Amino acid sequence: MKKSVMKLHHMLFISALLLPAVSNAAPEQGSVQETAPVASIQSSSTAKEVLEPQVSLNQATAEQLAEVMLGIGIKKAQNIVNYREQNGPFASLEQLQEVPGIGIATVERNLSRLKL
């Protein structure tokens, strides 16, 4: 049973490799050319954004910030919340650099994970 399943997988793999060459060939006269639906994989930035969790810089708790942001533990996340409480809401994501212990590299690494 295993050998037949392996053969089937092998045949499907080969067929998938040959499909573009066969579908680009001119159809024979009088024949009907059928095409199989092809699934596409999105590699756009929107697909990436959907996969990455986002957190509001102006509303999140320290725990939420630490969970979502890369390179940010609970201590730095608490520094972000303290800064926000003392200085008011962030006007831009780049303003995060003003928080002690947060550098430009950390901000850039997390831009897609943050919103205001």
Buried (B, 14 or more C-beta within 10 A) or exposed (E): EEEEEEEEEEEEEEEEEEEEEEEEEEEEEEEEEEEEEEEEEEEEEEEEEEEEEBBBBEEBEBEBBBBBBEEBEEEBBBBBBEBBEEEEEBEEBEBBBEBEEBEEEBBEBBEBBBEE
